[in-house]
């Protein structure tokens, strides 16, 4: 159970759980893709919430946008740490 949460929250520290460095880098790439997709969905939800709030003059909808943006910022932190572990040419693309 501990290794699951370690992979989920601090994936850049899980190199010892893999048989080779290539498996570890593959895991980091896959993690970055999944988190990138989640961030895109949350940013879309925030944009729709902001537009709806503006159009309908219902400012309580802004709370949805604010929550989505906070989650995006929090899940972006592991991605930034992962990019430090990836080779330089991969981190740029």
C-alpha positions, 0 to 999 in steps of 0.5 A: 500500500505504501509503494502505491502512494509513493508512486502516486504522490512522489513518483520521482523517488520510486526508482528503487522499485523498478528492475531497470532505469529504462522501466523507471523512465517509462513509468515517469513518461506514462505518469506525465501523460496521465497527469497532463490529461487530467490537467487538461480536463480540469483546465477545461472545467475551470474555463467552462465554469468561468464562462458560465459564471460570467454569462449568468452572473452567478459568482458561486460557480467561480468556486468550481473554477477555483477548486479545479485550478488549485488541483491543477497546481497541486498535481503539477508539482510531481510533473515538475519533479519528474522532468528533472529525472528525465533525460534533457532532450525528453524533458523539453518535448 
